[in-house]
Amino acid sequence: MSYPDYMSATEKTICNRLINSILQRGHSIEVHDECELVQVKTQDAKLVKEATCHTGITSYRVWSTEKGYVGSMLLIHGNEEDVISDYSWPQDRPEMEAELDKFFEEATGE
């Protein structure tokens, strides 16, 4: 299984790039929807995809084994090429902004 059938091809492409960018750096992804934790931390892209787009909002919380919590990527489904709506990092760790910027740039080409 992968993404839900109702998820657009554009959003699937961007999410694939985002997941690959995060996992290629050895990070884990924890998936939340609007209400709850859907997938505990994992480095399995298939599990992340299966947990994506259960509701209108998905949040990928990114974790590093060396650095701990890296930050969060907010996805708002239905926004097509703007599916990555926002991202944030811990206030006491501003160096994480650059890492999240890389994820965004690799996923969107912007």
VOFINU-75127 format. One record per residue: chain; residue in one letter; x, y, z of N, C-alpha, C in turn. Coordinates in steps of 0.2 Angstrom, whole numbers, plus 5000, padded with zeros to 4 digits. Example, Ala and Ser with C-alpha at 12.3 -4.5 7.8 and 13.67 -1.06 7.14 Angstrom:
% VOFINU-75127
(A a (5066 4972 5039) (5062 4978 5039) (5066 4984 5039)) (A s (5064 4989 5035) (5068 4995 5036) (5064 5000 5039)) 
***
This chain:
% VOFINU-75127
(A m (5004 4994 5000) (5000 5000 5000) (5004 5006 5000)) (A s (5002 5012 4998) (5005 5018 4997) (5000 5023 4999)) (A y (5001 5029 4996) (4997 5035 4998) (4989 5033 4996)) (A p (4984 5036 4999) (4978 5035 4997) (4976 5037 4990)) (A d (4972 5033 4987) (4970 5035 4979) (4968 5042 4978)) (A y (4964 5045 4983) (4962 5052 4982) (4967 5057 4983)) (A m (4973 5055 4984) (4978 5060 4985) (4981 5062 4978)) (A s (4982 5068 4976) (4984 5070 4969) (4991 5068 4967)) (A a (4992 5067 4961) (4998 5065 4958) (5004 5071 4960)) (A t (5002 5077 4960) (5006 5082 4961) (5008 5082 4969)) (A e (5004 5081 4973) (5005 5080 4980) (5009 5074 4982)) (A k (5008 5068 4978) (5012 5062 4979) (5019 5063 4977)) (A t (5020 5067 4972) (5027 5068 4969) (5031 5072 4974)) (A i (5028 5078 4977) (5031 5082 4982) (5032 5078 4988)) (A c (5028 5075 4991) (5029 5071 4997) (5034 5065 4996)) (A n (5034 5062 4990) (5040 5057 4989) (5046 5061 4989)) (A r (5047 5066 4986) (5054 5070 4987) (5055 5072 4994)) (A l (5050 5074 4997) (5051 5076 5004) (5053 5070 5009)) (A i (5050 5065 5008) (5051 5059 5012) (5058 5057 5010)) (A n (5060 5056 5004) (5067 5054 5002) (5072 5059 5005)) (A s (5071 5065 5004) (5076 5070 5007) (5077 5069 5014)) (A i (5072 5068 5018) (5073 5067 5025) (5076 5060 5027)) (A l (5074 5055 5024) (5077 5048 5025) (5084 5047 5023)) (A q (5086 5051 5017) (5092 5050 5014) (5098 5053 5019)) (A r (5095 5057 5024) (5100 5060 5029) (5100 5056 5035)) (A g (5097 5050 5035) (5097 5046 5041) (5092 5047 5046)) (A h (5087 5052 5045) (5082 5054 5050) (5077 5049 5050)) (A s (5072 5050 5055) (5066 5046 5056) (5060 5051 5055)) (A i (5055 5049 5053) (5049 5053 5052) (5043 5050 5057)) (A e (5040 5054 5060) (5034 5053 5064) (5028 5056 5061)) (A v (5023 5053 5060) (5017 5055 5056) (5011 5057 5060)) (A h (5009 5063 5060) (5003 5065 5064) (4997 5067 5059)) (A d (4991 5066 5060) (4986 5069 5056) (4983 5075 5061)) (A e (4977 5077 5059) (4974 5083 5063) (4972 5081 5070)) (A c (4972 5074 5071) (4969 5072 5078) (4974 5068 5082)) (A e (4978 5064 5079) (4982 5060 5083) (4989 5057 5079)) (A l (4993 5054 5083) (4999 5051 5080) (4996 5045 5076)) (A v (4999 5045 5070) (4997 5040 5065) (5002 5034 5064)) (A q (5008 5037 5064) (5014 5032 5063) (5020 5034 5068)) (A v (5022 5030 5072) (5028 5031 5076) (5034 5032 5072)) (A k (5039 5035 5075) (5046 5036 5071) (5048 5030 5067)) (A t (5049 5032 5061) (5051 5026 5057) (5056 5029 5051)) (A q (5060 5024 5048) (5064 5026 5043) (5061 5022 5037)) (A d (5055 5020 5037) (5052 5016 5032) (5048 5020 5028)) (A a (5050 5022 5022) (5046 5026 5017) (5039 5024 5016)) (A k (5038 5017 5015) (5032 5014 5014) (5027 5016 5020)) (A l (5029 5015 5026) (5025 5016 5032) (5023 5024 5032)) (A v (5027 5028 5030) (5026 5035 5031) (5021 5037 5025)) (A k (5021 5034 5019) (5016 5035 5014) (5010 5033 5016)) (A e (5009 5027 5019) (5003 5024 5021) (4999 5028 5026)) (A a (5003 5032 5030) (5001 5036 5036) (4999 5043 5034)) (A t (5001 5045 5027) (5000 5052 5025) (4993 5053 5022)) (A c (4990 5059 5023) (4984 5061 5020) (4977 5057 5022)) (A h (4977 5055 5029) (4971 5052 5032) (4966 5057 5033)) (A t (4968 5063 5034) (4964 5069 5035) (4967 5075 5031)) (A g (4964 5081 5031) (4966 5086 5027) (4973 5089 5029)) (A i (4975 5087 5035) (4982 5090 5037) (4986 5084 5039)) (A t (4992 5084 5037) (4997 5079 5039) (5003 5083 5042)) (A s (5006 5080 5047) (5012 5083 5050) (5018 5078 5050)) (A y (5024 5080 5047) (5029 5075 5048) (5034 5078 5053)) (A r (5035 5075 5058) (5040 5077 5063) (5046 5073 5062)) (A v (5051 5077 5061) (5058 5074 5059) (5063 5073 5065)) (A w (5066 5067 5066) (5070 5066 5071) (5077 5063 5069)) (A s (5082 5065 5072) (5089 5063 5071) (5091 5059 5077)) (A t (5095 5054 5075) (5098 5050 5081) (5103 5054 5084)) (A e (5107 5059 5081) (5112 5063 5084) (5109 5069 5087)) (A k (5105 5072 5084) (5102 5079 5086) (5096 5079 5089)) (A g (5092 5073 5089) (5085 5073 5093) (5080 5076 5088)) (A y (5076 5080 5091) (5070 5083 5087) (5073 5089 5082)) (A v (5072 5088 5075) (5074 5092 5070) (5069 5098 5069)) (A g (5063 5096 5068) (5058 5100 5067) (5052 5097 5064)) (A s (5047 5101 5061) (5041 5098 5059) (5039 5101 5052)) (A m (5036 5097 5047) (5034 5099 5041) (5026 5099 5041)) (A l (5023 5104 5039) (5015 5104 5039) (5013 5103 5032)) (A l (5009 5098 5031) (5006 5097 5024) (4999 5098 5024)) (A i (4996 5103 5020) (4989 5104 5019) (4987 5101 5013)) (A h (4983 5096 5013) (4981 5092 5007) (4976 5096 5003)) (A g (4976 5096 4997) (4972 5099 4992) (4975 5106 4990)) (A n (4981 5107 4992) (4984 5113 4990) (4989 5112 4984)) (A e (4989 5106 4982) (4993 5104 4976) (5000 5106 4977)) (A e (5003 5110 4972) (5010 5111 4973) (5012 5115 4979)) (A d (5007 5118 4983) (5009 5121 4989) (5007 5116 4995)) (A v (5007 5110 4994) (5005 5105 4999) (5010 5106 5006)) (A i (5016 5108 5005) (5020 5110 5011) (5018 5117 5013)) (A s (5014 5117 5018) (5012 5124 5020) (5016 5128 5024)) (A d (5020 5124 5028) (5024 5127 5033) (5029 5122 5036)) (A y (5034 5125 5039) (5038 5121 5043) (5041 5125 5049)) (A s (5043 5121 5054) (5046 5124 5060) (5051 5120 5064)) (A w (5055 5123 5068) (5061 5120 5071) (5061 5123 5078)) (A p (5064 5119 5083) (5064 5121 5090) (5067 5128 5091)) (A q (5064 5132 5094) (5067 5139 5095) (5074 5140 5098)) (A d (5076 5135 5102) (5082 5135 5105) (5088 5132 5101)) (A r (5086 5130 5094) (5090 5127 5090) (5089 5130 5083)) (A p (5091 5136 5082) (5090 5139 5075) (5094 5136 5070)) (A e (5099 5132 5071) (5103 5129 5066) (5099 5124 5062)) (A m (5093 5122 5065) (5089 5117 5062) (5085 5120 5056)) (A e (5084 5127 5056) (5081 5130 5050) (5084 5128 5044)) (A a (5091 5128 5043) (5094 5127 5037) (5093 5120 5035)) (A e (5092 5115 5039) (5091 5108 5037) (5084 5108 5035)) (A l (5079 5111 5038) (5072 5111 5035) (5071 5114 5029)) (A d (5075 5120 5028) (5075 5123 5021) (5077 5118 5016)) (A k (5082 5114 5017) (5085 5109 5012) (5079 5104 5010)) (A f (5076 5102 5015) (5070 5097 5014) (5065 5100 5009)) (A f (5063 5107 5011) (5058 5110 5007) (5061 5111 5000)) (A e (5067 5114 4999) (5070 5115 4993) (5070 5109 4988)) (A e (5072 5103 4991) (5073 5097 4987) (5066 5094 4986)) (A a (5061 5095 4990) (5054 5093 4988) (5051 5097 4983)) (A t (5052 5104 4983) (5048 5108 4979) (5052 5111 4973)) (A g (5058 5111 4973) (5062 5114 4968) (5063 5121 4969)) (A e (5060 5124 4974) (5061 5131 4975) (5067 5133 4979)) 
***
